[in-house]
Amino acid sequence: MTAQILDGRAVSATLLEEVRDDVAEFAHEHGRVPVLATVLVGDDPASHTYVRMKASRSARVGMRSRRIELDAGITTETLVRQIRELSRDPEVDGILLQHPVPAHIDERAAYEAIDPAKDVDGVTRTSFATTAFGEGGFNSATPGGIMALLDAYDIPLKGKHAVVVGRSAILGRPVGMLLLTRDATVTYCHSHTVGLAERVADADVVVAAVGRPGLIRGEWIRPGAVVVDAGYADNSGDVAYEAAAARASYITPVPGGVGPMTIAMLLTQTARAAWERETGWRPSRVPARG
């Protein structure tokens, strides 16, 4: 068996075309384009690269990106104040705080300063709660992108056993909730799980989201399972790709799988936030929140 590639680049390109149409329609009706504010703290080279990518994608779909760069030595209070100002700014539709922030910053406090109506990256407690309860709210961007990628390939989830390896507040935990709302049976694992190989081997769908290259070995993968690798460190994923691809039915490459979907979902939700802020509704192309 050789796994079919879950091509995040191709699927995200289709989604971004839809976003461009939505942005054009929004601009025609409201005389402005949606605005995504990105907040970057410090000089982490990878973070600067990600923010540039997001700004480039925003421009391609006709959105405006406002970049706020802050010194690495700022206090949590200063960062929270800046984010609250963006939350009150009527010209801003979505807010992204680039992760990670310097260690001395209380990242959770900074996230909670984002108005949930502008939380297009889905990082606040409000977004997590509404996602978990299926009551709307913006999905965390990477989990939302994963679900859109699975849907693009018509991968059934109802009744399937999904094993999520990872428990972060903006990836592992919310993707498990999204799978649960689609009637999958979800098991959460992490790098300290005893018997991780056995848990993974029992999965119909594996979502790897730890950030530890090669943590999940190919021989652990159940023949025919779907493998989604959302881990990324040192240009590698959490899953031993070649060995896993020989057993899986579908698999995401790293890079080119989950990463492009994250940006596509971020911009999709920014367009949605703009429509909802202006009119309380969205055109049929823009999916409902949640």
KOLVO-208445 format. One line per 8 residues: number of its first residue (from 1); for each residue x, y, z of C-alpha. Coordinates in steps of 0.001 Angstrom, whole numbers. Layout:
// residues N
NUM) X/Y/Z; ...
END
This chain:
// residues 290
1) 0/0/0; 1217/3499/-834; -666/6351/785; -2393/9049/-1221; -1016/12500/-435; -3302/14955/1342; -2123/17963/-641; -2541/21027/1532
9) -1019/23318/-1066; -3607/22403/-3690; -6591/22489/-1337; -5509/25773/242; -5155/27350/-3207; -8793/26499/-3913; -9892/27924/-568; -7929/31127/-1137
17) -9611/31609/-4508; -12953/31475/-2704; -11687/33968/-125; -10594/36329/-2906; -14129/36258/-4334; -15582/36941/-881; -13198/39846/-305; -14067/41377/-3676
25) -17774/41117/-2899; -17211/42600/558; -15214/45514/-860; -17898/46207/-3463; -20636/46336/-840; -18793/48131/1963; -16153/50244/263; -13245/48753/2152
33) -11313/45492/2371; -11001/43246/5446; -8006/44009/7672; -5926/41441/9541; -3666/42815/12276; -626/40661/13043; 1236/41240/16302; 4844/40065/16410
41) 6894/40204/19617; 10663/39851/19397; 13095/38791/16692; 12436/35077/16201; 13415/34457/12542; 10779/31758/11987; 8037/34023/13348; 9110/36828/11015
49) 8970/34383/8104; 5473/33208/9053; 4201/36766/9392; 5616/37683/5973; 3903/34639/4466; 584/35627/6011; 961/39199/4750; 1751/37897/1252
57) -1289/35605/1229; -3469/38441/2534; -2386/40665/-345; -3096/37905/-2865; -6733/37656/-1774; -7146/41439/-1604; -7025/41838/2170; -4928/44386/3996
65) -2437/43225/6605; -1417/45574/9406; 1855/44480/11037; 2636/45502/14611; 6194/44692/15720; 7018/44938/19415; 10318/44690/21257; 11141/41328/22853
73) 11583/42997/26230; 8065/44423/26542; 5887/43476/29480; 2723/41429/29391; 817/44556/30390; 2123/46478/27379; 1273/43648/25007; -2214/43265/26469
81) -2789/47007/26124; -1743/46930/22470; -4043/44002/21688; -6973/45646/23464; -6450/48744/21341; -6679/46576/18211; -9797/44923/19608; -11419/48367/19883
89) -10176/49588/16501; -13156/49684/14090; -10846/49307/11085; -9491/45921/12238; -11478/42758/11488; -9107/40051/12704; -6195/39841/15148; -3334/37355/15090
97) -756/37160/17882; 2178/35270/16372; 3212/32281/18488; 5509/31869/20346; 6035/34998/22406; 9096/35490/24654; 9107/33300/27758; 8491/36128/30217
105) 5193/37045/28526; 1942/35573/29834; 742/34288/26475; -2689/33285/27775; -3327/36789/29138; -2365/38213/25755; -4677/35827/23916; -7579/36714/26183
113) -7157/40398/25308; -8388/39584/21792; -12054/40358/21202; -13651/36952/20399; -15351/38594/17406; -11865/39246/15999; -10244/36005/17166; -9687/34671/13650
121) -6857/32401/14856; -9209/30758/17373; -6948/31085/20427; -9217/32494/23129; -11051/30485/25763; -14308/31677/24222; -13402/30242/20823; -12361/26923/22349
129) -15547/26655/24396; -17881/27477/21527; -16018/25051/19274; -16221/22285/21871; -19944/22839/22390; -20641/23214/18677; -22097/26667/19248; -20165/28701/16676
137) -17011/30685/17322; -13839/30720/15309; -11942/27449/15117; -8256/27361/15947; -6721/27887/12534; -4634/24722/12281; -7365/22358/13550; -9873/24072/11278
145) -7475/23649/8382; -7051/19957/9187; -10794/19419/9099; -11097/21277/5786; -8324/19121/4328; -10015/15892/5422; -13299/17131/3975; -11656/17994/658
153) -10757/14317/263; -14152/13087/1508; -12559/11155/4362; -15301/9718/6598; -15028/10455/10308; -18314/9246/11757; -17705/6258/13999; -13956/6248/13347
161) -11375/6034/16120; -9211/9154/16010; -6034/9319/18081; -4686/12824/18682; -1072/12878/19814; -663/16306/21376; -2552/18428/23880; -1715/22063/23211
169) -4476/24601/23728; -4412/25772/20108; -3843/22492/18274; -4168/19126/20016; -7108/19862/22276; -9268/21766/19768; -8709/19319/16903; -9955/16554/19200
177) -13089/18565/19909; -13703/19135/16202; -13322/15427/15505; -15711/14651/18344; -18357/16980/16907; -18089/14954/13672; -18967/11751/15573; -15459/10336/15711
185) -14390/8546/18894; -11392/10486/20152; -8419/9380/22240; -5951/12008/23426; -2304/11005/23815; 952/12926/24240; 4690/12415/24486; 4374/10956/28021
193) 1605/8467/27210; 2458/4948/28339; 1959/2483/25502; 1794/5179/22822; 2598/2692/20059; -427/549/20968; -2735/3583/21103; -1598/4767/17674
201) -1878/1270/16202; -5567/1203/17159; -6385/4400/15269; -8329/4851/12049; -7185/8483/11999; -3934/9715/13552; -3336/13419/14157; 246/14082/15247
209) 681/17463/16919; 3648/17348/19297; 6547/18972/17449; 8983/16146/18087; 10465/14823/14816; 10028/11108/14276; 8108/10509/17499; 5566/8319/15699
217) 7167/5411/13916; 5844/4058/10662; 5301/525/11933; 2867/1891/14521; 432/2941/11801; -2516/650/11253; -2785/-470/7606; -5258/1835/5861
225) -5209/4533/8544; -5317/8250/7723; -2269/10143/9006; -2297/13911/9542; 1093/15253/10617; 730/18715/12151; 4092/18600/13901; 6943/20735/12621
233) 10497/21058/13914; 13767/21154/12006; 11805/20940/8736; 10411/17561/9790; 7101/16227/11070; 6213/14068/14051; 5687/10989/11865; 8383/8899/10199
241) 7007/9697/6769; 8317/7040/4401; 7516/4098/6674; 4091/5509/7564; 3226/6212/3923; 3835/2539/3123; 995/1561/5491; -1457/4478/5517
249) -4278/5143/3047; -3799/8933/3187; -984/11028/4636; 48/14680/4801; 3558/15639/3714; 5717/17958/5814; 5958/20610/4540; 3029/21061/2154
257) 277/19383/4126; -1185/21087/7181; 837/24325/7038; -801/25887/3955; -4228/24980/5324; -3559/26968/8501; -3027/30191/6559; -6020/29500/4334
265) -8245/29006/7372; -6906/32174/9025; -7845/34253/5978; -11174/32479/5521; -12090/33385/9086; -10877/36971/8650; -13247/37388/5708; -16024/35862/7787
273) -15265/38194/10696; -15484/41211/8390; -18894/40175/7044; -20228/39467/10513; -18974/42752/11935; -20543/44767/9114; -23810/42954/8543; -24215/40017/10907
281) -24433/37644/7951; -22138/36101/5345; -22514/35167/1650; -23205/31523/926; -19590/30830/-31; -18369/31705/3465; -18973/28774/5832; -20732/29331/9129
289) -18598/29560/12233; -18009/26468/14293
END
